């Protein structure tokens, strides 16, 4: 009786009939069973509760929904329409609940990932493929932009997570080191260094290195400075306000050489050769990190971060 009284109070307050999902479900079950007694048994509740609830629904709707007889119940014309709509409402509510729970568990939803490297090959590509396989119902949005724009998008909430070459902690975000990639030199295919299996940093002394103003060029320039103590021994650096692919085009027409990440090898470019860069200790690497805002509560982001931690076990920074 308390539920009925509450509904009556809400109706008096709003001036509109308030029909609970329980009443709709009872009507659908009664219709399917063709008997209030059988519906009560199926619902594991007293027959009187089903009968009283159907009567309440009829009062709220304002018309008879079922014709009662000793043989059971049959829906009236209005009852058939009401039962059909009730079934649709219940299905929508079930979908709503299932979707909400799925999103809460991070199984569905939306995740936006920003990066400024290649996804033609390498760890970023395999990571995104793995995430897509594990969570096919999560909508994945990808954004490739210069790092400054990526950081701005992360702060504004446009992006959920960044995969970039910098792992410097920020007061605005958290950081997780993930993987590293070898540094390669991109050469015209007929360049003398292209005939070697590996190229050493000292071999670049008289070369012109073409770098983009975007992406990972800062790390490349820092590497060059660290490998050549004397400024007189360093290769000439030419910066261009173009994309990575355009830099490759400039290399192919022999305006210089360039430095690229290992993942760039997945994107073939006519007229280029890639060779690993080494020093006395072996190959050179640049590390990648994931960045995200600490107050981002997107469950899909948590799933992505859990996967990163599983694939690339590493301590978190900026805690």
C-alpha positions as CSV (number, residue, x, y, z in Angstrom):
1,X,0.0,0.0,0.0
2,X,2.9,2.3,0.6
3,X,3.9,2.2,-3.1
4,X,0.4,3.0,-4.2
5,X,0.2,5.9,-1.7
6,X,3.5,7.3,-2.9
7,X,2.2,7.2,-6.5
8,X,-1.0,8.9,-5.6
9,X,0.9,11.6,-3.8
10,X,3.2,12.2,-6.9
11,X,0.1,12.3,-9.1
12,X,-1.5,15.0,-6.9
13,X,1.8,17.0,-6.9
14,X,2.5,16.9,-10.6
15,X,-1.1,16.6,-12.0
16,X,0.0,13.7,-14.2
17,X,-0.3,10.0,-13.7
18,X,2.8,8.3,-12.5
19,X,3.1,4.8,-13.7
20,X,5.8,2.6,-12.2
21,X,7.8,0.1,-14.2
22,X,6.5,-2.6,-11.8
23,X,3.0,-2.1,-13.0
24,X,4.0,-2.2,-16.6
25,X,6.0,-5.4,-16.0
26,X,3.0,-7.0,-14.3
27,X,0.7,-6.1,-17.2
28,X,3.2,-7.6,-19.8
29,X,3.5,-10.9,-17.8
30,X,-0.2,-11.2,-17.3
31,X,-0.8,-10.7,-21.0
32,X,1.9,-13.3,-21.9
33,X,0.5,-15.8,-19.3
34,X,-3.2,-15.2,-20.1
35,X,-3.8,-15.6,-16.4
36,X,-3.3,-13.4,-13.3
37,X,-2.7,-16.5,-11.2
38,X,-0.1,-17.9,-13.5
39,X,1.6,-14.4,-13.7
40,X,1.7,-14.3,-9.9
41,X,3.4,-17.8,-9.8
42,X,5.9,-16.7,-12.5
43,X,6.7,-13.5,-10.6
44,X,6.7,-15.3,-7.2
45,X,4.3,-12.9,-5.6
46,X,0.8,-13.3,-4.3
47,X,-2.1,-13.4,-6.7
48,X,-3.8,-10.5,-4.9
49,X,-0.8,-8.2,-5.5
50,X,-0.9,-8.8,-9.3
51,X,-4.7,-8.3,-9.4
52,X,-4.5,-5.1,-7.3
53,X,-1.6,-3.8,-9.4
54,X,-3.4,-4.4,-12.7
55,X,-6.4,-2.6,-11.3
56,X,-4.3,0.3,-10.3
57,X,-2.8,0.5,-13.8
58,X,-6.3,0.5,-15.3
59,X,-7.3,3.4,-13.1
60,X,-4.2,5.4,-14.0
61,X,-4.7,4.7,-17.7
62,X,-8.4,5.4,-17.4
63,X,-9.7,2.3,-19.1
64,X,-10.0,-1.4,-18.8
65,X,-7.0,-3.3,-20.1
66,X,-8.1,-6.9,-19.5
67,X,-11.3,-8.9,-19.8
68,X,-11.4,-11.3,-16.8
69,X,-13.1,-14.7,-16.8
70,X,-12.7,-18.0,-15.2
71,X,-10.5,-19.0,-18.1
72,X,-8.1,-16.2,-17.4
73,X,-7.6,-12.8,-18.9
74,X,-7.6,-11.4,-22.4
75,X,-6.4,-7.9,-23.3
76,X,-8.9,-5.4,-24.5
77,X,-8.2,-3.3,-27.6
78,X,-6.7,-0.6,-25.4
79,X,-4.9,-3.3,-23.4
80,X,-3.2,-4.6,-26.5
81,X,-1.8,-1.2,-27.3
82,X,-0.8,-0.5,-23.7
83,X,0.9,-3.9,-23.4
84,X,2.8,-3.3,-26.6
85,X,4.0,0.1,-25.4
86,X,4.8,-1.2,-22.0
87,X,7.0,-3.9,-23.5
88,X,8.9,-1.3,-25.5
89,X,9.4,0.8,-22.4
90,X,10.7,-2.1,-20.4
91,X,13.1,-3.1,-23.1
92,X,14.4,0.5,-23.3
93,X,14.9,0.6,-19.6
94,X,16.7,-2.7,-19.6
95,X,18.9,-1.4,-22.4
96,X,19.5,1.8,-20.4
97,X,20.5,-0.1,-17.3
98,X,22.8,-2.5,-19.2
99,X,24.4,0.4,-21.1
100,X,25.0,2.4,-17.9
101,X,26.6,-0.6,-16.2
102,X,28.7,-1.3,-19.2
103,X,29.9,2.3,-19.4
104,X,30.6,2.3,-15.7
105,X,32.8,-0.8,-16.1
106,X,34.6,0.8,-19.0
107,X,33.3,-1.8,-21.5
108,X,31.6,0.8,-23.7
109,X,31.9,4.5,-24.1
110,X,34.4,6.9,-25.8
111,X,38.1,7.3,-25.6
112,X,40.1,10.0,-27.4
113,X,43.8,9.4,-27.9
114,X,46.3,12.0,-29.1
115,X,49.8,11.4,-30.4
116,X,52.5,13.0,-32.5
117,X,54.2,9.9,-33.9
118,X,53.5,7.3,-36.6
119,X,51.0,4.5,-36.2
120,X,52.1,2.7,-39.4
121,X,54.0,0.3,-37.2
122,X,55.4,-0.2,-33.7
123,X,54.1,-0.2,-30.2
124,X,51.4,2.5,-30.6
125,X,49.9,0.6,-33.5
126,X,49.8,-2.7,-31.7
127,X,48.5,-1.0,-28.5
128,X,45.6,0.6,-30.3
129,X,44.8,-2.7,-32.1
130,X,44.9,-4.6,-28.8
131,X,42.6,-2.1,-27.1
132,X,40.2,-2.3,-30.0
133,X,40.2,-6.1,-29.8
134,X,39.6,-6.1,-26.0
135,X,37.0,-3.4,-26.0
136,X,35.2,-3.4,-29.4
137,X,32.3,-1.4,-28.0
138,X,34.4,1.6,-26.9
139,X,34.5,4.3,-29.6
140,X,38.1,5.2,-30.3
141,X,38.9,8.7,-31.6
142,X,42.5,9.4,-32.8
143,X,44.1,12.8,-33.1
144,X,47.6,13.5,-34.5
145,X,48.8,17.1,-33.7
146,X,51.9,18.9,-32.7
147,X,52.7,18.4,-29.0
148,X,51.7,21.9,-27.9
149,X,48.2,21.5,-29.3
150,X,47.9,18.0,-27.8
151,X,48.7,19.4,-24.3
152,X,46.2,22.1,-24.7
153,X,43.5,19.6,-25.8
154,X,44.4,17.4,-22.8
155,X,43.9,20.3,-20.4
156,X,40.6,21.3,-22.0
157,X,39.3,17.8,-21.8
158,X,39.1,17.4,-25.6
159,X,41.5,14.4,-25.4
160,X,41.6,11.7,-22.7
161,X,45.2,10.6,-23.0
162,X,48.3,11.5,-25.0
163,X,51.1,9.2,-26.2
164,X,54.2,11.5,-26.7
165,X,57.9,11.4,-26.4
166,X,58.2,13.6,-23.4
167,X,57.9,12.1,-19.9
168,X,58.3,15.3,-17.9
169,X,55.7,15.3,-15.1
170,X,53.3,18.2,-15.1
171,X,51.3,19.6,-12.2
172,X,48.2,19.3,-14.4
173,X,48.6,15.6,-15.4
174,X,49.8,12.2,-14.6
175,X,52.4,10.3,-16.6
176,X,53.3,6.6,-17.3
177,X,56.4,5.6,-19.1
178,X,55.5,3.0,-21.7
179,X,58.0,2.1,-24.4
180,X,61.0,3.3,-26.3
181,X,61.8,3.3,-30.0
182,X,65.1,3.1,-31.8
183,X,66.3,6.3,-33.6
184,X,67.0,5.8,-37.3
185,X,68.5,8.0,-40.0
186,X,66.5,8.4,-43.2
187,X,68.7,8.7,-46.3
188,X,68.3,9.0,-50.0
189,X,68.6,5.5,-51.4
190,X,71.8,6.3,-53.3
191,X,73.5,8.1,-50.3
192,X,76.9,6.6,-49.4
193,X,75.7,5.8,-45.8
194,X,72.8,3.8,-47.2
195,X,75.2,1.1,-48.2
196,X,76.1,0.4,-44.5
197,X,74.1,-1.9,-42.2
198,X,74.4,0.7,-39.4
199,X,75.3,4.3,-39.2
200,X,77.2,5.9,-36.3
201,X,76.5,9.4,-35.0
202,X,80.0,10.5,-36.0
203,X,79.2,9.7,-39.6
204,X,76.7,12.5,-39.6
205,X,79.3,15.2,-39.0
206,X,79.3,16.7,-42.5
207,X,75.6,16.1,-43.2
208,X,72.6,18.4,-43.2
209,X,69.8,17.1,-40.9
210,X,66.3,18.1,-41.9
211,X,63.9,18.4,-39.0
212,X,60.3,19.5,-38.7
213,X,59.1,22.2,-36.3
214,X,56.5,19.7,-35.1
215,X,56.4,16.3,-33.5
216,X,59.6,14.9,-32.0
217,X,62.2,17.2,-33.5
218,X,63.1,18.7,-30.1
219,X,64.2,15.2,-28.9
220,X,66.1,14.7,-32.1
221,X,67.9,18.0,-31.7
222,X,68.7,17.2,-28.1
223,X,70.2,13.9,-29.2
224,X,72.4,15.5,-31.7
225,X,73.7,18.0,-29.2
226,X,74.4,15.2,-26.7
227,X,76.3,13.1,-29.2
228,X,78.5,15.9,-30.5
229,X,80.4,17.7,-27.7
230,X,81.9,20.3,-30.0
231,X,79.6,22.6,-32.0
232,X,82.1,22.5,-34.8
233,X,81.6,18.8,-35.2
234,X,77.8,18.8,-35.3
235,X,75.9,18.3,-38.5
236,X,74.0,21.3,-39.8
237,X,70.3,21.4,-38.7
238,X,67.7,22.8,-41.1
239,X,64.2,23.2,-39.7
240,X,61.1,23.3,-41.8
241,X,57.5,24.1,-41.0
242,X,56.2,21.0,-42.6
243,X,55.0,17.5,-41.6
244,X,57.1,14.4,-41.1
245,X,56.0,13.0,-44.5
246,X,57.1,16.3,-46.2
247,X,60.4,16.0,-44.5
248,X,60.8,12.6,-46.1
249,X,60.0,14.2,-49.4
250,X,62.7,16.7,-48.9
251,X,65.1,13.9,-48.1
252,X,64.1,12.0,-51.2
253,X,65.1,15.0,-53.4
254,X,68.4,15.1,-51.6
255,X,68.1,18.3,-49.6
256,X,69.6,16.4,-46.7
257,X,69.0,13.5,-44.3
258,X,66.7,13.2,-41.4
259,X,66.1,11.4,-38.1
260,X,63.0,9.3,-37.6
261,X,61.5,6.9,-35.0
262,X,61.5,3.1,-35.6
263,X,57.7,3.2,-36.1
264,X,58.2,5.4,-39.2
265,X,59.6,2.4,-41.1
266,X,56.1,1.1,-41.4
267,X,55.2,4.0,-43.8
268,X,57.2,3.3,-47.0
269,X,58.4,6.3,-49.0
270,X,59.9,6.0,-52.4
271,X,63.6,6.7,-52.7
272,X,64.5,6.4,-49.0
273,X,66.5,4.0,-46.9
274,X,66.5,3.7,-43.1
275,X,69.5,2.8,-41.1
276,X,69.9,2.4,-37.3
277,X,72.0,5.1,-35.5
278,X,74.6,3.8,-33.1
279,X,77.3,5.0,-30.8
280,X,79.9,3.1,-28.8
281,X,77.3,1.7,-26.5
282,X,74.8,0.5,-29.1
283,X,71.6,1.8,-30.7
284,X,70.0,5.1,-29.6
285,X,66.4,5.2,-28.2
286,X,63.8,7.8,-27.4
287,X,61.2,7.0,-24.7
288,X,57.4,7.4,-24.9
289,X,55.0,8.2,-22.1
290,X,51.2,8.4,-21.6
291,X,49.8,11.6,-20.2
292,X,46.4,12.1,-18.7
293,X,44.6,14.5,-16.3
294,X,44.3,13.1,-12.8
295,X,40.7,14.3,-12.5
296,X,39.5,12.5,-15.7
297,X,37.0,9.9,-14.5
298,X,36.2,8.3,-17.9
299,X,36.0,4.6,-17.2
300,X,37.2,3.9,-20.8
301,X,40.4,5.8,-19.9
302,X,40.9,3.6,-16.9
303,X,40.7,0.5,-19.0
304,X,43.2,1.9,-21.5
305,X,45.6,2.8,-18.7
306,X,45.2,-0.7,-17.1
307,X,46.1,-2.2,-20.5
308,X,49.2,0.0,-20.8
309,X,50.4,-0.9,-17.3
310,X,49.9,-4.6,-18.2
311,X,51.7,-4.3,-21.5
312,X,54.5,-2.0,-20.4
313,X,55.0,-2.4,-16.7
314,X,56.4,0.8,-15.4
315,X,56.0,3.1,-12.4
316,X,53.6,6.0,-12.7
317,X,55.0,9.5,-12.5
318,X,53.4,12.7,-11.1
319,X,51.4,10.9,-8.4
